[in-house]
Amino acid sequence: MTEQLDQEDVKLFTLARGAAARIQASEGAAVRDETGRTYSSAAVTLGGRTWSALDLAVVQAAAAGARGLEAAVVVTDRGAIDVDVVSALAGVGVPIYLCSTSGSTTAVLRS
């Protein structure tokens, strides 16, 4: 485990894992905005186009009026993800925890 999730980030992990499980997706993500509201999503493919779980969770936050993010959790088996969408909304320095489905943190990225 790279880094232990704090209590608030464990909530994000639970939301991310649940989002993926609901539609049997290979990836789920959850973000917390600057006011403490949370948004979650799973990776989705429609019409041959795929959106990552992180992209969709951040877009939901932006659509709800979020002006920044405190943290993000992505549950995935992929070793690397694109964090540009987090940077676009929140700037640099936001922790993005990559976790396995068991809850182990496999990496911590920064936007």
Secondary structure, 3 states (H helix, E strand, C coil): CCCCCCHHHHHHHHHHHHHHHHCCCCCEEEEEECCCCEEEEECEEECCEEECHHHHHHHHHHHCCCCCEEEEEEECCCCCCCCHHHHHHHCCCCEEEEECCCCCEEEEEEC
